[in-house]
Amino acid sequence: MSSFRICEASWTKSVATELKTACERLQSLSETSGTILPRIPVVSEVAERLRNLPQANYKPGKVDLNATAREIRDASASGLTLTRKQLRDAAWCLWSTQPALAEAGDVLGVLLREWEVADKPRFFRSLASAFLQSYAKDQVARDQVARSLQSLSSRWPGPWSDIHKRFAIFDLERGPVELALEVVSSGRSPVEIFRDFGLGDIVAHGGLTEAVVAALLRDLAYESDHERRLELVEKYALKNGKVAFHGQGPAIVEALLRPFVNKGADLNVQDQFLALIVKAFDDPRLRPTNWVSLPHKDLVLGWLTRQSLRQFLDVVDATTVDFDAKRMWKYRRAFWEGMYNFYRKEGFSVETWVAFGAQGQREAKRIFGNAGFATLSTDGKPVSSDHAVLLFKVADCVIADWNHNGKCHIWSSARQQSAPTFYNRNYGSNDVQIFVGQGHHETSTELTWGHGGSDTYSWQRKLADRLAKIVGKRVPESAFKVGR
């Protein structure tokens, strides 16, 4: 027994039962005077019975597997017959040792032939265990070994045979797909499925789980239940909110967003998906390099643009307590929603970003979770905790609209030196305004205008006219009428 270790927690009960039986037999022998010792020592008999427990998988312990691999390679090259111990240990020398015997085609052929005619199932169980623990797309000789395992599984009944019959785990194409379907239907992870067959955590760290998740993601890309899709991706494809398996980022985004390509999503659903996507891959406006290889970037940008506009409108609405200010805010909301919807519909590029004072920052986190925004600090014009600034860009025109009694500032071009840069994490008050003082300010390239006459649509018409001159398309008044 010292040369073997039990690998799976699920075997504990069976092992304990065998050891208890052995102890009882030894005690009985010691109490019976003159009893002849059994031909096979009790400890050896128990060791053999443990090896033959149907759910057990053994890996050599306290053995130099690299040395074992060299011995097997040399013996095979010399035409020597391999010992039972070498055949027993060889499965663990196929992929994880130096040399890796799977890379030596002649040696692998000898081993597979020996295992196929072996008179005990433990060689099959060891091969199955080693194969699953080293499972990977680039696993050497995986097709050849998988075919051998399919053949052996029909010969030796037990957990490995049962799980292959149910899920075709030794079929490299069908296996991951069948397991993925079971994950969806039962809610069990691949590890839990193997545990239920008495095979413990054998796939906890191998590549089979990765292959199952890949198959799952391909299937989820056609799942119409958004909540279900989000739940399964978060549970199986992510770990602590990040990609669980290297290289699966594009498949995750495809699974999450493909159903929305030709069918929109309501705002609550957008927020739920954005929260998960931004945590896993970061905001593409802030970390564009993270999105170079990811699909549906334009869709995400569109959702984020709308979300930033909603942040400004909803957070300011929530932090405004003055009755008159709150009454007038509906005109501001109608104007910016109308601008956004019209220019997006007309095919113009639209970007939005928002900066908050301290109170707005707290409210934004409460309402929108981890959605991105900038902080607003005093740099010239004093900034109060409930101040907020909407940055709105249509075509090349940049707008900064302050809440409360703040003004709206328009730069004809983002290339103007004083125009604010989008997606900074902090803005001083001077960064997001043109003119400070009483009245308005207007030149051929700049405009600062107050929000007087909301209910008569005075400032709204002024801004709409200015934008029309810059971008060449005027937003009709009906687009920003309250109650439209």
C-alpha positions as CSV (number, residue, x, y, z in Angstrom):
1,M,0.0,0.0,0.0
2,S,2.9,2.4,0.6
3,S,3.5,2.8,-3.1
4,F,0.0,3.9,-3.8
5,R,-2.1,6.9,-2.7
6,I,-5.9,7.3,-2.8
7,C,-6.6,10.2,-5.0
8,E,-10.4,10.8,-4.5
9,A,-12.2,11.9,-1.4
10,S,-15.3,9.9,-2.4
11,W,-13.4,6.6,-1.8
12,T,-12.9,7.3,2.0
13,K,-16.0,5.3,3.1
14,S,-15.1,2.2,1.1
15,V,-11.4,2.4,2.2
16,A,-12.5,2.7,5.8
17,T,-14.8,-0.3,5.5
18,E,-12.0,-2.4,4.1
19,L,-9.5,-1.4,6.7
20,K,-12.1,-2.0,9.5
21,T,-12.7,-5.5,8.1
22,A,-8.9,-6.2,8.1
23,C,-8.5,-5.1,11.7
24,E,-11.4,-7.3,12.8
25,R,-9.8,-10.3,11.0
26,L,-6.4,-9.6,12.6
27,Q,-8.0,-9.3,16.0
28,S,-9.9,-12.6,15.5
29,L,-6.7,-14.3,14.4
30,S,-4.8,-13.1,17.5
31,E,-7.5,-14.4,19.8
32,T,-7.6,-17.8,18.3
33,S,-4.8,-20.0,19.6
34,G,-3.1,-22.2,17.1
35,T,-4.8,-20.7,14.1
36,I,-2.8,-21.2,10.9
37,L,-1.9,-17.9,9.3
38,P,-3.7,-17.4,5.9
39,R,-1.8,-18.2,2.8
40,I,-2.2,-14.6,1.6
41,P,-1.4,-12.1,4.4
42,V,-4.4,-10.1,5.4
43,V,-2.8,-6.7,4.7
44,S,-1.9,-7.8,1.2
45,E,-5.4,-9.1,0.6
46,V,-6.9,-5.8,1.7
47,A,-4.5,-3.9,-0.5
48,E,-5.6,-6.0,-3.5
49,R,-9.3,-5.5,-2.6
50,L,-8.7,-1.7,-2.3
51,R,-7.1,-1.7,-5.7
52,N,-10.2,-3.4,-7.1
53,L,-12.8,-1.0,-5.6
54,P,-14.8,-0.1,-8.7
55,Q,-14.6,3.7,-8.0
56,A,-10.9,3.9,-7.2
57,N,-8.3,5.5,-9.3
58,Y,-4.7,5.2,-8.3
59,K,-1.6,7.2,-9.1
60,P,1.8,6.0,-8.0
61,G,3.0,7.9,-4.9
62,K,6.6,8.2,-3.7
63,V,7.7,7.0,-7.2
64,D,10.0,8.9,-9.5
65,L,7.8,8.8,-12.6
66,N,10.5,10.3,-14.8
67,A,12.7,7.4,-13.9
68,T,9.9,5.0,-14.5
69,A,9.2,6.5,-17.9
70,R,12.9,6.1,-18.9
71,E,12.9,2.5,-17.7
72,I,9.8,1.7,-19.8
73,R,11.2,3.5,-22.9
74,D,14.5,1.6,-22.6
75,A,12.8,-1.7,-21.9
76,S,10.5,-1.3,-24.9
77,A,13.4,-0.3,-27.2
78,S,15.3,-3.4,-26.1
79,G,12.4,-5.7,-26.7
80,L,12.1,-6.6,-23.1
81,T,8.8,-7.7,-21.6
82,L,7.4,-5.0,-19.3
83,T,6.7,-5.9,-15.7
84,R,3.2,-5.6,-14.2
85,K,4.4,-2.7,-12.1
86,Q,5.7,-0.9,-15.2
87,L,2.4,-1.5,-17.0
88,R,0.6,-0.4,-13.9
89,D,2.5,2.9,-13.7
90,A,2.9,3.6,-17.4
91,A,-0.4,5.4,-17.8
92,W,1.0,8.2,-15.5
93,C,4.1,8.5,-17.8
94,L,2.2,9.2,-21.0
95,W,2.0,13.0,-20.8
96,S,3.3,14.5,-17.6
97,T,6.9,13.0,-17.4
98,Q,10.2,13.5,-19.1
99,P,10.2,11.6,-21.4
100,A,6.5,11.7,-22.1
101,L,5.8,8.2,-23.5
102,A,2.8,9.3,-25.6
103,E,5.3,11.1,-27.8
104,A,7.1,7.8,-28.6
105,G,4.7,6.1,-31.0
106,D,6.3,2.7,-30.8
107,V,6.2,2.7,-27.0
108,L,2.6,3.9,-26.8
109,G,1.6,1.1,-29.3
110,V,3.2,-1.5,-27.0
111,L,1.5,-0.1,-24.0
112,L,-2.0,0.1,-25.5
113,R,-1.7,-3.5,-26.8
114,E,-0.7,-4.7,-23.3
115,W,-3.5,-2.8,-21.6
116,E,-6.1,-4.2,-24.1
117,V,-5.3,-7.8,-23.2
118,A,-4.7,-7.2,-19.5
119,D,-6.6,-9.5,-17.1
120,K,-7.5,-6.8,-14.6
121,P,-9.4,-3.5,-14.9
122,R,-7.0,-1.4,-12.9
123,F,-4.9,-0.7,-16.0
124,F,-7.9,0.7,-17.8
125,R,-8.9,2.8,-14.7
126,S,-5.4,4.2,-14.5
127,L,-5.3,5.0,-18.2
128,A,-8.7,6.7,-18.0
129,S,-7.7,8.8,-15.0
130,A,-4.4,9.8,-16.5
131,F,-6.1,10.7,-19.8
132,L,-8.7,12.9,-18.1
133,Q,-6.2,14.6,-15.9
134,S,-4.0,15.6,-18.9
135,Y,-7.0,16.2,-21.3
136,A,-6.2,19.1,-23.6
137,K,-6.7,20.1,-27.3
138,D,-3.0,19.6,-27.9
139,Q,-2.7,16.4,-25.9
140,V,-0.3,14.1,-27.8
141,A,-1.9,11.0,-29.3
142,R,-5.3,11.8,-27.8
143,D,-7.2,10.3,-30.7
144,Q,-5.4,7.0,-30.4
145,V,-5.7,6.8,-26.6
146,A,-9.4,7.8,-26.8
147,R,-10.2,5.0,-29.2
148,S,-8.4,2.5,-26.9
149,L,-10.4,3.8,-23.9
150,Q,-13.7,3.4,-25.8
151,S,-12.8,-0.2,-26.5
152,L,-11.7,-0.9,-22.9
153,S,-14.8,0.7,-21.5
154,S,-17.0,-1.9,-23.2
155,R,-14.8,-4.7,-21.6
156,W,-14.6,-3.5,-18.0
157,P,-17.9,-2.6,-16.2
158,G,-17.8,0.0,-13.6
159,P,-18.0,3.8,-13.2
160,W,-15.8,4.6,-16.1
161,S,-17.8,2.3,-18.4
162,D,-21.1,3.8,-17.0
163,I,-20.1,7.4,-17.5
164,H,-18.9,6.7,-21.0
165,K,-22.1,5.0,-21.9
166,R,-24.1,8.0,-20.6
167,F,-21.9,10.8,-21.9
168,A,-19.4,9.4,-24.4
169,I,-16.6,10.9,-22.4
170,F,-13.9,9.1,-24.5
171,D,-15.4,10.5,-27.7
172,L,-13.5,13.7,-28.2
173,E,-16.3,15.4,-30.2
174,R,-19.4,14.1,-28.6
175,G,-18.2,13.9,-25.0
176,P,-17.9,17.6,-24.2
177,V,-21.2,18.3,-26.0
178,E,-23.1,15.6,-24.1
179,L,-21.7,16.8,-20.8
180,A,-22.6,20.4,-21.7
181,L,-26.2,19.4,-22.3
182,E,-26.3,17.7,-18.9
183,V,-24.8,20.8,-17.3
184,V,-27.7,22.8,-18.7
185,S,-30.4,20.3,-17.9
186,S,-29.3,19.3,-14.4
187,G,-27.5,22.4,-13.2
188,R,-24.5,20.2,-12.2
189,S,-21.0,21.1,-13.0
190,P,-18.7,18.6,-14.8
191,V,-16.9,17.9,-11.5
192,E,-20.3,17.2,-9.8
193,I,-21.3,14.8,-12.6
194,F,-18.1,12.8,-12.2
195,R,-18.5,12.8,-8.4
196,D,-22.0,11.3,-8.8
197,F,-20.4,8.4,-10.8
198,G,-18.0,7.8,-7.9
199,L,-15.0,9.3,-9.8
200,G,-14.3,12.2,-7.4
201,D,-12.6,15.4,-8.6
202,I,-10.7,13.7,-11.5
203,V,-11.7,16.5,-13.9
204,A,-11.4,19.4,-11.5
205,H,-8.1,20.6,-13.1
206,G,-8.0,18.8,-16.4
207,G,-8.9,20.2,-19.8
208,L,-12.2,18.3,-20.1
209,T,-14.1,20.9,-18.0
210,E,-12.7,23.6,-20.3
211,A,-13.9,21.6,-23.4
212,V,-17.3,21.2,-21.8
213,V,-17.5,25.0,-21.1
214,A,-16.5,25.7,-24.7
215,A,-19.4,23.5,-25.9
216,L,-21.7,25.1,-23.4
217,L,-20.9,28.5,-24.7
218,R,-21.5,27.5,-28.3
219,D,-24.9,26.3,-27.3
220,L,-25.8,29.3,-25.1
221,A,-25.2,31.7,-28.0
222,Y,-28.6,30.4,-29.3
223,E,-30.4,30.5,-25.9
224,S,-33.2,33.0,-25.9
225,D,-33.7,33.0,-22.1
226,H,-31.5,35.9,-21.2
227,E,-31.5,35.3,-17.4
228,R,-30.7,31.7,-17.9
229,R,-27.9,32.5,-20.3
230,L,-26.4,35.0,-17.9
231,E,-26.6,32.7,-15.0
232,L,-24.9,29.8,-16.8
233,V,-22.1,31.9,-18.2
234,E,-21.4,33.4,-14.8
235,K,-21.5,30.0,-13.0
236,Y,-19.3,28.0,-15.4
237,A,-17.3,30.3,-17.7
238,L,-16.2,32.8,-15.1
239,K,-14.3,32.6,-11.9
240,N,-14.6,35.5,-9.5
241,G,-16.0,37.5,-12.4
242,K,-13.0,36.9,-14.7
243,V,-12.5,34.4,-17.6
244,A,-12.0,31.0,-16.1
245,F,-10.3,29.4,-19.1
246,H,-7.7,31.3,-21.1
247,G,-8.7,32.1,-24.6
248,Q,-12.5,31.7,-24.1
249,G,-13.2,35.5,-23.9
250,P,-14.6,35.8,-27.4
251,A,-16.8,32.8,-26.9
252,I,-18.1,34.2,-23.7
253,V,-19.0,37.6,-25.3
254,E,-20.6,35.8,-28.2
255,A,-22.7,33.6,-25.9
256,L,-23.8,36.6,-23.9
257,L,-24.6,39.1,-26.8
258,R,-25.4,37.2,-30.0
259,P,-29.1,36.9,-29.1
260,F,-29.3,40.7,-28.9
261,V,-27.8,41.4,-32.4
262,N,-31.1,41.4,-34.2
263,K,-33.3,41.9,-31.1
264,G,-33.0,44.7,-28.6
265,A,-32.9,44.4,-24.8
266,D,-34.7,46.5,-22.3
267,L,-32.6,48.7,-20.1
268,N,-32.6,46.5,-17.0
269,V,-31.3,43.6,-19.0
270,Q,-28.7,45.8,-20.6
271,D,-27.5,46.9,-17.2
272,Q,-27.3,43.2,-15.9
273,F,-25.3,42.1,-18.9
274,L,-23.0,45.2,-18.9
275,A,-22.2,44.7,-15.2
276,L,-20.9,41.2,-15.9
277,I,-19.2,42.1,-19.2
278,V,-17.4,45.2,-17.8
279,K,-16.2,43.2,-14.7
280,A,-14.8,40.4,-16.9
281,F,-13.4,42.5,-19.8
282,D,-13.3,46.1,-18.6
283,D,-15.1,49.1,-20.2
284,P,-14.0,49.2,-23.9
285,R,-14.0,53.0,-23.7
286,L,-11.4,52.9,-20.9
287,R,-9.5,49.7,-22.0
288,P,-9.9,49.5,-25.7
289,T,-7.0,47.1,-26.1
290,N,-8.9,44.5,-24.1
291,W,-11.5,44.4,-26.8
292,V,-9.3,44.0,-29.9
293,S,-10.3,40.4,-30.3
294,L,-13.8,40.4,-28.7
295,P,-17.0,40.5,-30.8
296,H,-20.0,42.8,-30.5
297,K,-17.9,45.8,-29.4
298,D,-20.2,48.3,-31.1
299,L,-23.2,46.8,-29.4
300,V,-21.5,47.2,-26.0
301,L,-20.4,50.7,-26.8
302,G,-24.0,51.6,-27.7
303,W,-25.3,50.2,-24.4
304,L,-22.6,52.0,-22.4
305,T,-23.4,55.3,-24.2
306,R,-27.0,55.0,-23.3
307,Q,-26.1,54.0,-19.8
308,S,-23.9,57.0,-19.2
309,L,-26.7,59.3,-20.4
310,R,-29.1,57.5,-18.0
311,Q,-26.6,57.9,-15.2
312,F,-26.6,61.7,-15.6
313,L,-30.4,61.9,-15.9
314,D,-31.3,59.4,-13.2
315,V,-28.7,60.4,-10.7
316,V,-29.4,64.1,-10.9
317,D,-33.1,63.4,-10.7
318,A,-32.5,61.3,-7.5
319,T,-30.2,64.0,-5.9
320,T,-32.4,67.0,-6.8
321,V,-34.7,67.9,-3.9
322,D,-35.8,71.5,-4.9
323,F,-39.4,71.4,-6.2
324,D,-38.8,73.9,-9.1
325,A,-35.5,72.3,-10.1
326,K,-37.1,68.9,-10.1
327,R,-40.0,70.2,-12.2
328,M,-37.6,71.7,-14.8
329,W,-35.5,68.6,-14.9
330,K,-38.1,66.8,-17.0
331,Y,-37.3,69.3,-19.8
332,R,-33.6,68.5,-19.6
333,R,-34.3,64.8,-19.6
334,A,-36.6,65.1,-22.7
335,F,-34.0,67.2,-24.5
336,W,-31.1,64.8,-24.1
337,E,-33.0,61.7,-24.6
338,G,-34.4,63.2,-27.8
339,M,-31.0,64.3,-29.0
340,Y,-29.5,60.8,-28.3
341,N,-32.4,58.9,-30.0
342,F,-32.5,61.2,-33.0
343,Y,-28.9,61.3,-33.9
344,R,-28.4,57.5,-33.2
345,K,-31.4,56.8,-35.5
346,E,-29.9,59.0,-38.2
347,G,-26.6,57.1,-38.1
348,F,-24.4,59.7,-36.4
349,S,-21.8,58.5,-33.9
350,V,-22.8,59.4,-30.4
351,E,-20.7,59.2,-27.3
352,T,-21.6,60.1,-23.7
353,W,-19.6,60.2,-20.4
354,V,-20.5,61.7,-17.1
355,A,-18.7,63.2,-14.1
356,F,-20.2,63.5,-10.6
357,G,-19.5,65.3,-7.4
358,A,-19.3,63.2,-4.2
359,Q,-23.1,62.8,-3.7
360,G,-23.6,61.9,-7.3
361,Q,-20.8,59.3,-7.1
362,R,-22.5,57.5,-4.2
363,E,-25.9,57.6,-5.9
364,A,-24.4,56.3,-9.2
365,K,-22.9,53.3,-7.4
366,R,-26.1,52.6,-5.7
367,I,-28.2,52.7,-8.8
368,F,-25.8,51.5,-11.5
369,G,-23.3,49.3,-9.5
370,N,-19.9,49.1,-11.2
371,A,-20.8,51.2,-14.3
372,G,-18.1,53.6,-15.1
373,F,-18.1,57.4,-14.5
374,A,-15.7,60.2,-13.7
375,T,-15.3,62.3,-10.6
376,L,-15.7,66.0,-10.7
377,S,-13.5,68.3,-8.6
378,T,-13.1,72.0,-8.0
379,D,-10.7,73.7,-10.4
380,G,-11.9,77.3,-10.7
381,K,-15.7,77.1,-10.6
382,P,-16.6,75.7,-7.1
383,V,-18.0,72.1,-7.3
384,S,-20.7,71.1,-4.8
385,S,-21.3,67.4,-3.9
386,D,-24.5,67.2,-6.0
387,H,-23.0,68.7,-9.2
388,A,-22.9,66.6,-12.3
389,V,-21.7,67.2,-15.9
390,L,-22.9,65.3,-19.0
391,L,-20.3,65.0,-21.8
392,F,-22.1,64.4,-25.1
393,K,-20.4,64.0,-28.4
394,V,-22.2,63.8,-31.7
395,A,-20.0,63.5,-34.8
396,D,-17.1,65.9,-33.9
397,C,-19.1,68.3,-31.8
398,V,-18.5,68.2,-28.0
399,I,-21.0,69.3,-25.4
400,A,-20.7,69.7,-21.6
401,D,-24.0,70.2,-19.8
402,W,-24.0,71.1,-16.1
403,N,-26.9,70.4,-13.8
404,H,-28.6,72.8,-11.5
405,N,-27.9,76.4,-12.5
406,G,-24.9,75.4,-14.5
407,K,-24.7,76.1,-18.2
408,C,-24.3,74.1,-21.4
409,H,-21.0,74.5,-23.2
410,I,-20.5,73.5,-26.9
411,W,-17.2,73.1,-28.8
412,S,-17.6,72.9,-32.5
413,S,-14.8,70.3,-32.8
414,A,-13.2,67.8,-30.4
415,R,-9.9,69.0,-31.9
416,Q,-10.2,72.4,-30.2
417,Q,-7.5,72.7,-27.6
418,S,-10.0,73.5,-24.8
419,A,-12.4,70.7,-25.6
420,P,-12.6,68.1,-22.9
421,T,-11.2,64.6,-23.6
422,F,-13.7,61.8,-23.2
423,Y,-13.3,58.9,-20.7
424,N,-11.0,60.6,-18.2
425,R,-11.5,59.3,-14.7
426,N,-11.4,62.8,-13.2
427,Y,-12.2,66.3,-14.4
428,G,-11.6,69.7,-12.8
429,S,-14.4,72.2,-13.2
430,N,-12.4,74.2,-15.7
431,D,-11.9,71.1,-17.9
432,V,-15.6,71.0,-18.7
433,Q,-16.7,74.6,-19.3
434,I,-15.9,77.5,-21.7
435,F,-17.3,80.7,-20.1
436,V,-17.8,81.5,-16.4
437,G,-19.8,84.5,-15.5
438,Q,-23.1,86.2,-16.1
439,G,-25.0,85.8,-19.4
440,H,-24.1,83.9,-22.5
441,H,-21.0,83.5,-24.6
442,E,-21.0,82.8,-28.3
443,T,-18.4,82.7,-31.0
444,S,-18.1,80.8,-34.3
445,T,-16.5,77.8,-32.6
446,E,-17.8,78.1,-29.0
447,L,-21.2,78.5,-27.2
448,T,-22.0,78.8,-23.5
449,W,-25.7,79.0,-22.8
450,G,-28.0,78.9,-19.8
451,H,-31.2,76.9,-19.3
452,G,-33.7,79.7,-18.9
453,G,-37.1,79.3,-20.5
454,S,-37.3,75.5,-20.3
455,D,-41.1,75.4,-20.6
456,T,-41.0,77.6,-23.7
457,Y,-38.2,75.5,-25.2
458,S,-36.0,78.6,-25.5
459,W,-32.6,77.1,-24.7
460,Q,-33.6,73.8,-26.4
461,R,-34.1,75.6,-29.7
462,K,-30.9,77.5,-29.3
463,L,-28.8,74.3,-28.8
464,A,-30.6,72.5,-31.5
465,D,-29.9,75.3,-34.0
466,R,-26.3,75.3,-33.0
467,L,-25.9,71.6,-33.4
468,A,-27.6,71.7,-36.8
469,K,-25.0,74.2,-38.0
470,I,-22.2,72.0,-36.8
471,V,-23.3,68.5,-37.8
472,G,-25.6,69.4,-40.7
473,K,-28.8,67.8,-39.3
474,R,-31.3,69.5,-37.1
475,V,-33.3,67.7,-34.4
476,P,-37.0,68.5,-34.9
477,E,-38.6,70.1,-31.9
478,S,-41.0,67.2,-31.6
479,A,-38.1,64.9,-30.7
480,F,-37.5,66.7,-27.4
481,K,-41.0,67.8,-26.4
482,V,-42.0,66.8,-22.9
483,G,-44.7,64.1,-23.1
484,R,-43.9,63.4,-26.7
